[in-house]
Amino acid sequence: MKILHLESGLFVGQSVSRQLSQKVIERLVAKNPSAQVITRDLVQSPIAHLDAEILMAGATEAANRSERQAIESALTETLLEELFAADVIVIGAPMYNFSIPTQLKAWIDRVAQAGRTFEYTEQGPRGLVKGKRVFLASARGGIYSEGAAAAMEHQESFLTTVLGFMGMTDVTIVRAEGVNLGEEARTNSIAAASDNIQAIDAA
């Protein structure tokens, strides 16, 4: 088993999403001791955001690319290779301003490519990244799974949508929410999420 582990929590030492994603990794490795884990920390080693120069590199002959285009194209290919090679993807994703961290969005913008990870057909778009299992370690300060704030939730909903668009529909969400609503709420939420992780069938 090959596991791609993506981290996007800004606060490395205090991040709840990092705690949860690490527990998912530990659970998967415990069940599959020969598993190979590639960790890409999108905060400590950020990916440049997509811009016109990077976007146009794909349509530019290699010999005509600028130095920056050559470097960024090579990185994009590495990101795609990591994704295609993985059997399991574990994503640590906190909610920031109702959505995902900009660092994680930068990764998505690199790998969501027509003709590579999805294609357009006469029947509509079709995802090309098949046979992957995804674990989303979600953390958020308030309660967004229900109630009035649910309308402001664009974190898990965005991720499941874009992953599904690329063909990754087997997504398990492990969630700790309300972690900024007091110490008791934080402790209980993390404990419940940890229990859910221990129940993962990692075969």
Backbone torsions as a table, in degrees:
resi	resn	phi	psi	omega
1	MET	NA	132.9	175.5
2	LYS	-111.2	129.4	-175.8
3	ILE	-118.1	127.8	172.4
4	LEU	-101.8	120.9	-176.0
5	HIS	-112.1	114.9	179.6
6	LEU	-108.5	129.3	178.0
7	GLU	-116.2	138.1	179.5
8	SER	-140.4	10.5	176.0
9	GLY	-73.3	128.3	-175.8
10	LEU	-68.0	-39.0	-174.6
11	PHE	-92.8	92.7	-169.3
12	VAL	-56.3	-43.5	-176.2
13	GLY	-81.6	-25.0	-174.2
14	GLN	-112.5	-1.2	-173.5
15	SER	-67.2	123.7	177.3
16	VAL	-70.5	-38.8	179.2
17	SER	-62.7	-34.9	176.7
18	ARG	-68.0	-41.2	177.2
19	GLN	-58.6	-46.2	-176.8
20	LEU	-69.0	-43.2	-178.6
21	SER	-65.3	-35.4	177.6
22	GLN	-66.2	-38.0	177.7
23	LYS	-66.1	-35.9	175.7
24	VAL	-63.7	-44.5	177.8
25	ILE	-59.2	-46.5	-179.3
26	GLU	-61.6	-39.4	178.1
27	ARG	-64.5	-45.9	-179.6
28	LEU	-63.4	-42.8	-178.8
29	VAL	-69.5	-36.6	177.8
30	ALA	-61.6	-36.5	179.9
31	LYS	-83.7	-20.0	-179.1
32	ASN	-136.8	78.3	-173.1
33	PRO	-58.2	-23.8	-179.2
34	SER	-88.3	4.4	-177.6
35	ALA	-62.0	142.1	175.8
36	GLN	-104.9	128.2	-176.4
37	VAL	-114.3	124.8	171.1
38	ILE	-108.2	118.4	-180.0
39	THR	-104.4	127.9	175.6
40	ARG	-119.7	107.4	179.5
41	ASP	-87.4	105.6	-174.0
42	LEU	-76.3	-8.9	176.9
43	VAL	-93.5	-48.8	-178.9
44	GLN	-74.6	-26.7	175.8
45	SER	-130.8	74.1	-173.1
46	PRO	-67.0	149.8	176.1
47	ILE	-96.1	135.9	178.7
48	ALA	-61.4	138.3	178.4
49	HIS	-67.1	149.2	179.6
50	LEU	-62.6	130.4	173.6
51	ASP	-136.5	-178.5	-174.4
52	ALA	-61.2	-41.5	-177.4
53	GLU	-64.3	-44.5	179.5
54	ILE	-67.4	-43.1	-178.4
55	LEU	-61.8	-41.1	-177.0
56	MET	-75.9	-10.6	-179.9
57	ALA	-60.9	-35.2	-178.1
58	GLY	-65.0	-27.1	-179.5
59	ALA	-97.7	7.8	-177.9
60	THR	-109.8	132.5	176.6
61	GLU	-56.8	141.8	-175.9
62	ALA	-53.2	-39.1	-177.2
63	ALA	-69.9	-19.7	-177.4
64	ASN	-101.7	2.1	-178.8
65	ARG	-75.7	147.2	173.6
66	SER	-69.7	168.3	179.2
67	GLU	-60.1	-42.1	179.0
68	ARG	-64.9	-41.7	178.6
69	GLN	-61.8	-40.0	179.5
70	ALA	-63.4	-43.2	-179.3
71	ILE	-66.3	-46.8	-177.0
72	GLU	-70.8	-33.5	176.6
73	SER	-65.1	-39.6	177.7
74	ALA	-63.8	-40.4	178.1
75	LEU	-64.8	-44.1	178.8
76	THR	-57.8	-43.3	178.9
77	GLU	-63.0	-38.0	177.4
78	THR	-63.8	-43.3	179.3
79	LEU	-62.0	-41.9	178.7
80	LEU	-66.7	-41.7	178.9
81	GLU	-61.5	-41.8	177.9
82	GLU	-61.4	-42.1	-179.8
83	LEU	-66.2	-48.3	-177.7
84	PHE	-64.4	-34.7	-176.3
85	ALA	-75.9	-22.8	-173.9
86	ALA	-75.8	141.4	170.3
87	ASP	-89.0	-32.3	-177.4
88	VAL	-132.5	138.6	174.7
89	ILE	-119.1	127.3	177.3
90	VAL	-114.2	121.9	-176.1
91	ILE	-119.4	119.0	172.3
92	GLY	-88.7	114.2	-171.8
93	ALA	-136.7	100.2	173.2
94	PRO	-78.4	161.9	173.0
95	MET	-89.8	126.8	172.1
96	TYR	-125.0	122.8	178.6
97	ASN	51.4	45.6	175.6
98	PHE	74.5	-0.5	-177.3
99	SER	-135.4	-153.5	-176.6
100	ILE	-100.7	162.1	176.5
101	PRO	-61.5	145.3	-179.4
102	THR	-60.3	-29.4	179.7
103	GLN	-65.6	-37.4	177.8
104	LEU	-71.7	-37.5	176.9
105	LYS	-61.8	-35.6	178.7
106	ALA	-62.3	-40.1	177.4
107	TRP	-63.8	-45.8	-179.1
108	ILE	-59.9	-42.8	-178.2
109	ASP	-65.6	-24.3	177.0
110	ARG	-79.0	-38.1	-173.3
111	VAL	-93.5	-18.1	178.3
112	ALA	-81.5	89.5	-174.5
113	GLN	-127.7	128.0	175.6
114	ALA	-61.9	133.5	-179.3
115	GLY	89.2	-13.2	179.5
116	ARG	-114.5	-58.1	-178.5
117	THR	-108.7	-10.7	172.6
118	PHE	-155.3	163.9	177.0
119	GLU	-144.8	156.9	176.8
120	TYR	-99.1	130.6	179.6
121	THR	-124.4	175.6	178.1
122	GLU	-64.9	-22.6	178.9
123	GLN	-92.0	1.7	-178.6
124	GLY	112.7	-177.2	-178.5
125	PRO	-67.0	147.0	-179.5
126	ARG	-135.4	128.8	178.0
127	GLY	-73.9	144.3	-177.6
128	LEU	-111.4	-5.6	-179.6
129	VAL	-97.1	92.1	-172.7
130	LYS	-106.8	161.4	172.1
131	GLY	72.9	19.9	179.3
132	LYS	-102.6	148.2	171.6
133	ARG	-111.7	130.8	-175.6
134	VAL	-118.1	134.7	172.8
135	PHE	-116.6	122.8	180.0
136	LEU	-107.3	111.9	177.2
137	ALA	-91.1	101.4	-172.1
138	SER	-103.5	137.0	176.6
139	ALA	-138.4	139.4	177.5
140	ARG	-153.6	148.7	-172.9
141	GLY	-71.7	-33.9	-179.4
142	GLY	-108.0	-169.8	178.2
143	ILE	-102.9	115.0	-177.6
144	TYR	-123.6	-0.6	-179.7
145	SER	-80.2	-14.6	-179.7
146	GLU	-157.8	169.4	177.6
147	GLY	82.2	-170.7	-174.5
148	ALA	-61.9	-32.9	-176.5
149	ALA	-74.3	-10.8	-178.2
150	ALA	-59.6	-29.4	179.9
151	ALA	-68.4	-17.2	-179.3
152	MET	-96.4	4.9	-177.0
153	GLU	-82.9	108.8	177.7
154	HIS	-128.5	28.6	-178.5
155	GLN	-101.3	-73.2	179.0
156	GLU	-63.9	-40.1	-177.9
157	SER	-63.4	-40.5	177.6
158	PHE	-65.1	-47.0	-176.9
159	LEU	-62.8	-46.2	-179.7
160	THR	-64.9	-33.7	178.7
161	THR	-67.6	-50.9	-175.9
162	VAL	-70.4	-35.5	176.0
163	LEU	-65.2	-43.5	177.9
164	GLY	-63.7	-35.9	177.9
165	PHE	-60.0	-34.3	178.9
166	MET	-87.9	0.4	176.0
167	GLY	106.0	-2.3	-178.2
168	MET	-95.7	91.3	-175.3
169	THR	-104.3	-10.1	178.8
170	ASP	-89.5	81.4	-174.2
171	VAL	-116.8	124.4	175.1
172	THR	-107.4	124.1	179.9
173	ILE	-100.8	125.4	172.2
174	VAL	-110.0	114.8	-168.3
175	ARG	-120.0	135.1	166.9
176	ALA	-122.5	112.6	179.3
177	GLU	-125.5	163.3	-175.0
178	GLY	76.0	21.8	-174.4
179	VAL	-74.4	-9.8	176.1
180	ASN	-106.5	16.8	-177.6
181	LEU	-102.3	27.1	179.5
182	GLY	114.6	157.7	-174.7
183	GLU	-63.2	-40.1	-179.4
184	GLU	-65.2	-44.1	179.2
185	ALA	-63.2	-40.1	179.3
186	ARG	-63.3	-48.7	-178.4
187	THR	-61.8	-45.0	-178.5
188	ASN	-65.9	-39.7	-178.5
189	SER	-67.1	-43.3	178.8
190	ILE	-66.4	-39.1	179.1
191	ALA	-63.8	-42.3	179.2
192	ALA	-64.6	-41.6	178.2
193	ALA	-64.8	-39.2	179.0
194	SER	-64.2	-38.7	176.6
195	ASP	-62.7	-40.3	178.4
196	ASN	-64.5	-35.7	178.1
197	ILE	-65.3	-42.1	179.7
198	GLN	-64.9	-19.7	179.6
199	ALA	-88.6	-2.8	-178.6
200	ILE	-64.0	131.5	172.4
201	ASP	-88.6	105.8	-172.6
202	ALA	-96.1	14.6	-178.7
203	ALA	-67.5	NA	NA
